[in-house]
Amino acid sequence: MTISPCPPESSLVLWNEGLLSEDIADEIAAHIDECPACEKRLTLVALVRQSSVGQTGFHSERECDNLVKSLTQTLPAPISFE
């Protein structure tokens, strides 16, 4: 049984941190397995949470640059309508 529509970001954060009940965690895991958009969102959540930004904010410009670089590599290229 999958969750429809996609779970909110707050649920992905809780799932990523292992803070949900087993039933809800299983439902979100099944949804993520079937939903490329949520898989991408989870990757972004994990990147931000792994950086200190998720806890305390940036400590240096370099730290900000590193996160931007990681996100840029993770996100799809912009769509051109030309």
N, C-alpha and C positions, 0 to 999 in steps of 0.2 A: 504494500500500500504506500503510495507516494503522496507527498504533500503538494497540493495544488491550490492556489497559485504558489509561486516561489516564497520560501520563508523570508522574513525580514532579516536585515543584516545583524540585528541583535541576537537572533536565534543562531545564525552562523557563528557569531563570536562565542556564544555559550557552547555550541557544539564543538568548535575548535578547541576550547579549553576543557572539554569533558565535564561540563557542569549541568547537563540535561539528564532527565530520567532515561533509562534504557529504551523504553518504548518510543519516546519522542526522538531520541538520538538515532534509533534505527530507522524511523520514518525519514528524518532529514538525510541520513546517509543514503537511503534508497533514492531519494529525490536527487541528490547530488550526482549519483551514478547515472541518472537519466537526463540530467539537465546541464548542458555545457555552460550556460550562462551562470548558473549557481556555482559550478566548479571554478569558473573564472573569478566570481565574487569571493569565493572561499580562499583562493590563492591570494587575492588582494588583502583580505582580512588577515591572513596569516603573515603576509609581508609587513603590514603595519604593526601587528601585535608583536612580531619578533624584533622590530626596531624599538628603541626606547621611546619613540613618539607615542606609541600606544599607552605608555605609562606616565612619562614626564615631559614630553615635548622634545624638541631638538636641543642638543647641547652644543652643536657646531654647524657651520654652514656645510662642512663636508658630510656630516650625517644626513642633512637634508638632501644634498646632491646624490648621495648613495641611494636613498629611498626613491627619489625621482627616477634615477637610472633603473632601478629594479622594476618600478611600476611601468616605465616606458617599454622595457623589454617584455613585460607580461601582457600589456594591453595590445589589442589588435591595431594595425595601422589605420589611420583615418581614411574614410571613404571619400573618394573624389567623384564629384558629379559632373566633371567637365568632359 
